[in-house]
Amino acid sequence: MPENKVDKKRLNLLVKIIESGRTDEKSISSITTREMIDICKDKNEIADLLDLQEAVKNNKLIPYLVEKK
């Protein structure tokens, strides 16, 4: 079985979002572009947040958090 690791960058982003008060799928999915700019430090993090929203929408949070090889 291949070794999988948690993508710490994406996990840290999820922690940041939870700490900002968004603690359920609906509130994560409804983050606006303006809020993304306030939450994220760079365009790569904004891209990760968009991926997170897609993962939440498709019930794929765990695969989102697993490091891509």
N, CA, C and O atoms as a printed pandas DataFrame, in Angstrom:
     atom_number atom_name residue_name chain_id  residue_number  x_coord  y_coord  z_coord
0              1         N          MET        A               1    0.850   -1.184    0.000
1              2        CA          MET        A               1    0.000    0.000    0.000
2              3         C          MET        A               1    0.894    1.245    0.000
3              4         O          MET        A               1    1.799    1.352    0.828
4              5         N          PRO        A               2    0.648    2.192   -0.926
5              6        CA          PRO        A               2    1.481    3.389   -0.983
6              7         C          PRO        A               2    1.307    4.248    0.270
7              8         O          PRO        A               2    0.236    4.300    0.874
8              9         N          GLU        A               3    2.386    4.909    0.629
9             10        CA          GLU        A               3    2.347    5.781    1.805
10            11         C          GLU        A               3    1.723    7.123    1.426
11            12         O          GLU        A               3    2.167    7.779    0.484
12            13         N          ASN        A               4    0.710    7.518    2.154
13            14        CA          ASN        A               4    0.048    8.799    1.929
14            15         C          ASN        A               4    0.365    9.723    3.082
15            16         O          ASN        A               4    0.502    9.287    4.225
16            17         N          LYS        A               5    0.480   10.986    2.780
17            18        CA          LYS        A               5    0.760   11.991    3.800
18            19         C          LYS        A               5   -0.259   13.113    3.691
19            20         O          LYS        A               5   -0.802   13.383    2.620
20            21         N          VAL        A               6   -0.502   13.756    4.818
21            22        CA          VAL        A               6   -1.384   14.914    4.840
22            23         C          VAL        A               6   -0.640   16.090    4.227
23            24         O          VAL        A               6    0.523   16.336    4.545
24            25         N          ASP        A               7   -1.319   16.812    3.349
25            26        CA          ASP        A               7   -0.759   18.026    2.766
26            27         C          ASP        A               7   -0.875   19.124    3.827
27            28         O          ASP        A               7   -1.953   19.676    4.048
28            29         N          LYS        A               8    0.235   19.427    4.472
29            30        CA          LYS        A               8    0.219   20.362    5.601
30            31         C          LYS        A               8   -0.216   21.770    5.201
31            32         O          LYS        A               8   -0.846   22.477    5.988
32            33         N          LYS        A               9    0.119   22.170    3.989
33            34        CA          LYS        A               9   -0.285   23.493    3.504
34            35         C          LYS        A               9   -1.815   23.587    3.431
35            36         O          LYS        A               9   -2.408   24.578    3.857
36            37         N          ARG        A              10   -2.433   22.553    2.890
37            38        CA          ARG        A              10   -3.897   22.553    2.782
38            39         C          ARG        A              10   -4.557   22.386    4.149
39            40         O          ARG        A              10   -5.601   22.982    4.415
40            41         N          LEU        A              11   -3.950   21.575    5.012
41            42        CA          LEU        A              11   -4.474   21.419    6.368
42            43         C          LEU        A              11   -4.409   22.747    7.110
43            44         O          LEU        A              11   -5.361   23.116    7.797
44            45         N          ASN        A              12   -3.304   23.467    6.982
45            46        CA          ASN        A              12   -3.172   24.772    7.634
46            47         C          ASN        A              12   -4.210   25.762    7.114
47            48         O          ASN        A              12   -4.736   26.569    7.880
48            49         N          LEU        A              13   -4.504   25.706    5.832
49            50        CA          LEU        A              13   -5.544   26.561    5.264
50            51         C          LEU        A              13   -6.901   26.218    5.876
51            52         O          LEU        A              13   -7.671   27.112    6.226
52            53         N          LEU        A              14   -7.190   24.935    6.003
53            54        CA          LEU        A              14   -8.455   24.520    6.614
54            55         C          LEU        A              14   -8.539   25.007    8.060
55            56         O          LEU        A              14   -9.592   25.475    8.493
56            57         N          VAL        A              15   -7.455   24.904    8.799
57            58        CA          VAL        A              15   -7.420   25.401   10.183
58            59         C          VAL        A              15   -7.697   26.901   10.207
59            60         O          VAL        A              15   -8.475   27.379   11.032
60            61         N          LYS        A              16   -7.062   27.639    9.303
61            62        CA          LYS        A              16   -7.255   29.088    9.225
62            63         C          LYS        A              16   -8.725   29.430    8.958
63            64         O          LYS        A              16   -9.268   30.369    9.540
64            65         N          ILE        A              17   -9.353   28.668    8.081
65            66        CA          ILE        A              17  -10.763   28.907    7.750
66            67         C          ILE        A              17  -11.653   28.602    8.952
67            68         O          ILE        A              17  -12.575   29.359    9.252
68            69         N          ILE        A              18  -11.380   27.504    9.631
69            70        CA          ILE        A              18  -12.161   27.150   10.819
70            71         C          ILE        A              18  -11.990   28.208   11.896
71            72         O          ILE        A              18  -12.961   28.603   12.541
72            73         N          GLU        A              19  -10.759   28.669   12.094
73            74        CA          GLU        A              19  -10.504   29.703   13.104
74            75         C          GLU        A              19  -11.166   31.027   12.755
75            76         O          GLU        A              19  -11.392   31.853   13.639
76            77         N          SER        A              20  -11.483   31.243   11.481
77            78        CA          SER        A              20  -12.175   32.466   11.083
78            79         C          SER        A              20  -13.687   32.367   11.303
79            80         O          SER        A              20  -14.431   33.304   11.013
80            81         N          GLY        A              21  -14.134   31.200   11.828
81            82        CA          GLY        A              21  -15.542   31.050   12.167
82            83         C          GLY        A              21  -16.359   30.229   11.197
83            84         O          GLY        A              21  -17.564   30.059   11.386
84            85         N          ARG        A              22  -15.725   29.721   10.167
85            86        CA          ARG        A              22  -16.452   28.902    9.183
86            87         C          ARG        A              22  -16.259   27.441    9.563
87            88         O          ARG        A              22  -15.208   26.851    9.311
88            89         N          THR        A              23  -17.286   26.871   10.171
89            90        CA          THR        A              23  -17.141   25.535   10.757
90            91         C          THR        A              23  -18.044   24.481   10.138
91            92         O          THR        A              23  -18.166   23.382   10.679
92            93         N          ASP        A              24  -18.674   24.792    9.022
93            94        CA          ASP        A              24  -19.481   23.772    8.355
94            95         C          ASP        A              24  -19.364   23.937    6.844
95            96         O          ASP        A              24  -18.841   24.932    6.342
96            97         N          GLU        A              25  -19.861   22.940    6.146
97            98        CA          GLU        A              25  -19.726   22.918    4.688
98            99         C          GLU        A              25  -20.370   24.127    4.026
99           100         O          GLU        A              25  -19.812   24.703    3.092
100          101         N          LYS        A              26  -21.541   24.506    4.511
101          102        CA          LYS        A              26  -22.265   25.617    3.903
102          103         C          LYS        A              26  -21.472   26.922    4.017
103          104         O          LYS        A              26  -21.383   27.687    3.057
104          105         N          SER        A              27  -20.899   27.167    5.197
105          106        CA          SER        A              27  -20.158   28.425    5.371
106          107         C          SER        A              27  -18.850   28.423    4.584
107          108         O          SER        A              27  -18.417   29.476    4.116
108          109         N          ILE        A              28  -18.209   27.256    4.429
109          110        CA          ILE        A              28  -16.992   27.178    3.623
110          111         C          ILE        A              28  -17.338   27.387    2.149
111          112         O          ILE        A              28  -16.624   28.090    1.433
112          113         N          SER        A              29  -18.414   26.787    1.707
113          114        CA          SER        A              29  -18.833   26.911    0.307
114          115         C          SER        A              29  -19.252   28.333   -0.051
115          116         O          SER        A              29  -19.184   28.728   -1.215
116          117         N          SER        A              30  -19.680   29.096    0.940
117          118        CA          SER        A              30  -20.196   30.438    0.650
118          119         C          SER        A              30  -19.148   31.540    0.829
119          120         O          SER        A              30  -19.497   32.720    0.805
120          121         N          ILE        A              31  -17.882   31.186    1.007
121          122        CA          ILE        A              31  -16.838   32.208    1.113
122          123         C          ILE        A              31  -16.764   32.959   -0.218
123          124         O          ILE        A              31  -16.641   32.353   -1.282
124          125         N          THR        A              32  -16.839   34.261   -0.138
125          126        CA          THR        A              32  -16.821   35.095   -1.346
126          127         C          THR        A              32  -15.384   35.392   -1.785
127          128         O          THR        A              32  -14.430   35.150   -1.046
128          129         N          THR        A              33  -15.256   35.912   -2.980
129          130        CA          THR        A              33  -13.940   36.285   -3.498
130          131         C          THR        A              33  -13.280   37.309   -2.585
131          132         O          THR        A              33  -12.090   37.191   -2.293
132          133         N          ARG        A              34  -14.011   38.287   -2.137
133          134        CA          ARG        A              34  -13.470   39.315   -1.231
134          135         C          ARG        A              34  -12.963   38.667    0.055
135          136         O          ARG        A              34  -11.881   39.009    0.533
136          137         N          GLU        A              35  -13.727   37.743    0.615
137          138        CA          GLU        A              35  -13.294   37.054    1.838
138          139         C          GLU        A              35  -12.048   36.213    1.584
139          140         O          GLU        A              35  -11.177   36.113    2.449
140          141         N          MET        A              36  -11.961   35.607    0.394
141          142        CA          MET        A              36  -10.764   34.830    0.049
142          143         C          MET        A              36   -9.527   35.715    0.085
143          144         O          MET        A              36   -8.483   35.313    0.598
144          145         N          ILE        A              37   -9.647   36.914   -0.457
145          146        CA          ILE        A              37   -8.521   37.841   -0.467
146          147         C          ILE        A              37   -8.114   38.198    0.957
147          148         O          ILE        A              37   -6.926   38.340    1.245
148          149         N          ASP        A              38   -9.091   38.343    1.848
149          150        CA          ASP        A              38   -8.795   38.663    3.243
150          151         C          ASP        A              38   -8.181   37.480    3.989
151          152         O          ASP        A              38   -7.327   37.673    4.855
152          153         N          ILE        A              39   -8.605   36.265    3.665
153          154        CA          ILE        A              39   -8.142   35.058    4.365
154          155         C          ILE        A              39   -6.773   34.612    3.862
155          156         O          ILE        A              39   -5.906   34.242    4.654
156          157         N          CYS        A              40   -6.583   34.647    2.568
157          158        CA          CYS        A              40   -5.411   34.034    1.945
158          159         C          CYS        A              40   -4.259   35.024    1.810
159          160         O          CYS        A              40   -4.456   36.229    1.658
160          161         N          LYS        A              41   -3.038   34.465    1.873
161          162        CA          LYS        A              41   -1.854   35.320    1.797
162          163         C          LYS        A              41   -1.312   35.475    0.380
163          164         O          LYS        A              41   -0.560   36.410    0.105
164          165         N          ASP        A              42   -1.689   34.564   -0.527
165          166        CA          ASP        A              42   -1.209   34.667   -1.904
166          167         C          ASP        A              42   -2.150   33.923   -2.851
167          168         O          ASP        A              42   -3.097   33.264   -2.421
168          169         N          LYS        A              43   -1.868   34.042   -4.148
169          170        CA          LYS        A              43   -2.777   33.445   -5.131
170          171         C          LYS        A              43   -2.771   31.921   -5.068
171          172         O          LYS        A              43   -3.778   31.298   -5.403
172          173         N          ASN        A              44   -1.673   31.307   -4.652
173          174        CA          ASN        A              44   -1.653   29.847   -4.505
174          175         C          ASN        A              44   -2.609   29.393   -3.410
175          176         O          ASN        A              44   -3.278   28.369   -3.547
176          177         N          GLU        A              45   -2.670   30.155   -2.327
177          178        CA          GLU        A              45   -3.594   29.819   -1.246
178          179         C          GLU        A              45   -5.043   30.029   -1.687
179          180         O          GLU        A              45   -5.927   29.269   -1.290
180          181         N          ILE        A              46   -5.289   31.047   -2.498
181          182        CA          ILE        A              46   -6.635   31.261   -3.045
182          183         C          ILE        A              46   -7.022   30.064   -3.921
183          184         O          ILE        A              46   -8.157   29.591   -3.861
184          185         N          ALA        A              47   -6.086   29.580   -4.725
185          186        CA          ALA        A              47   -6.358   28.403   -5.565
186          187         C          ALA        A              47   -6.663   27.189   -4.688
187          188         O          ALA        A              47   -7.563   26.411   -5.002
188          189         N          ASP        A              48   -5.921   27.024   -3.595
189          190        CA          ASP        A              48   -6.195   25.915   -2.675
190          191         C          ASP        A              48   -7.576   26.067   -2.035
191          192         O          ASP        A              48   -8.281   25.077   -1.836
192          193         N          LEU        A              49   -7.957   27.287   -1.718
193          194        CA          LEU        A              49   -9.283   27.516   -1.135
194          195         C          LEU        A              49  -10.382   27.184   -2.139
195          196         O          LEU        A              49  -11.403   26.602   -1.770
196          197         N          LEU        A              50  -10.185   27.543   -3.382
197          198        CA          LEU        A              50  -11.157   27.172   -4.417
198          199         C          LEU        A              50  -11.244   25.651   -4.547
199          200         O          LEU        A              50  -12.333   25.101   -4.710
200          201         N          ASP        A              51  -10.093   24.971   -4.476
201          202        CA          ASP        A              51  -10.088   23.499   -4.498
202          203         C          ASP        A              51  -10.809   22.936   -3.287
203          204         O          ASP        A              51  -11.531   21.945   -3.393
204          205         N          LEU        A              52  -10.612   23.573   -2.124
205          206        CA          LEU        A              52  -11.304   23.134   -0.907
206          207         C          LEU        A              52  -12.814   23.268   -1.069
207          208         O          LEU        A              52  -13.563   22.359   -0.709
208          209         N          GLN        A              53  -13.258   24.389   -1.604
209          210        CA          GLN        A              53  -14.694   24.570   -1.816
210          211         C          GLN        A              53  -15.245   23.488   -2.733
211          212         O          GLN        A              53  -16.332   22.965   -2.491
212          213         N          GLU        A              54  -14.513   23.152   -3.773
213          214        CA          GLU        A              54  -14.938   22.095   -4.695
214          215         C          GLU        A              54  -14.971   20.738   -3.982
215          216         O          GLU        A              54  -15.893   19.947   -4.182
216          217         N          ALA        A              55  -13.963   20.481   -3.153
217          218        CA          ALA        A              55  -13.904   19.215   -2.411
218          219         C          ALA        A              55  -15.074   19.100   -1.441
219          220         O          ALA        A              55  -15.683   18.038   -1.319
220          221         N          VAL        A              56  -15.385   20.189   -0.755
221          222        CA          VAL        A              56  -16.516   20.187    0.180
222          223         C          VAL        A              56  -17.806   19.930   -0.582
223          224         O          VAL        A              56  -18.639   19.133   -0.151
224          225         N          LYS        A              57  -17.969   20.599   -1.704
225          226        CA          LYS        A              57  -19.176   20.439   -2.527
226          227         C          LYS        A              57  -19.367   18.982   -2.962
227          228         O          LYS        A              57  -20.490   18.480   -3.013
228          229         N          ASN        A              58  -18.246   18.309   -3.276
229          230        CA          ASN        A              58  -18.301   16.936   -3.777
230          231         C          ASN        A              58  -18.053   15.874   -2.706
231          232         O          ASN        A              58  -17.834   14.706   -3.027
232          233         N          ASN        A              59  -18.087   16.278   -1.430
233          234        CA          ASN        A              59  -17.849   15.357   -0.311
234          235         C          ASN        A              59  -16.520   14.618   -0.463
235          236         O          ASN        A              59  -16.451   13.404   -0.271
236          237         N          LYS        A              60  -15.472   15.354   -0.807
237          238        CA          LYS        A              60  -14.137   14.785   -1.032
238          239         C          LYS        A              60  -13.080   15.491   -0.179
239          240         O          LYS        A              60  -11.973   15.746   -0.651
240          241         N          LEU        A              61  -13.418   15.808    1.076
241          242        CA          LEU        A              61  -12.493   16.536    1.931
242          243         C          LEU        A              61  -11.215   15.736    2.210
243          244         O          LEU        A              61  -10.118   16.292    2.151
244          245         N          ILE        A              62  -11.343   14.452    2.509
245          246        CA          ILE        A              62  -10.147   13.649    2.818
246          247         C          ILE        A              62   -9.200   13.607    1.623
247          248         O          ILE        A              62   -8.010   13.864    1.805
248          249         N          PRO        A              63   -9.661   13.295    0.407
249          250        CA          PRO        A              63   -8.733   13.311   -0.734
250          251         C          PRO        A              63   -8.092   14.687   -0.940
251          252         O          PRO        A              63   -6.940   14.769   -1.366
252          253         N          TYR        A              64   -8.818   15.761   -0.645
253          254        CA          TYR        A              64   -8.255   17.111   -0.747
254          255         C          TYR        A              64   -7.058   17.280    0.190
255          256         O          TYR        A              64   -6.074   17.934   -0.158
256          257         N          LEU        A              65   -7.152   16.683    1.387
257          258        CA          LEU        A              65   -6.106   16.845    2.398
258          259         C          LEU        A              65   -4.912   15.908    2.205
259          260         O          LEU        A              65   -3.870   16.102    2.831
260          261         N          VAL        A              66   -5.052   14.902    1.349
261          262        CA          VAL        A              66   -3.951   13.964    1.120
262          263         C          VAL        A              66   -3.010   14.549    0.077
263          264         O          VAL        A              66   -3.429   15.005   -0.988
264          265         N          GLU        A              67   -1.718   14.521    0.420
265          266        CA          GLU        A              67   -0.688   15.072   -0.453
266          267         C          GLU        A              67   -0.688   14.381   -1.806
267          268         O          GLU        A              67   -0.727   13.153   -1.889
268          269         N          LYS        A              68   -0.644   15.173   -2.856
269          270        CA          LYS        A              68   -0.618   14.626   -4.212
270          271         C          LYS        A              68    0.797   14.196   -4.552
271          272         O          LYS        A              68    1.761   14.880   -4.209
272          273         N          LYS        A              69    0.921   13.057   -5.229
273          274        CA          LYS        A              69    2.248   12.551   -5.601
274          275         C          LYS        A              69    2.482   12.687   -7.069
275          276         O          LYS        A              69    3.546   12.312   -7.562
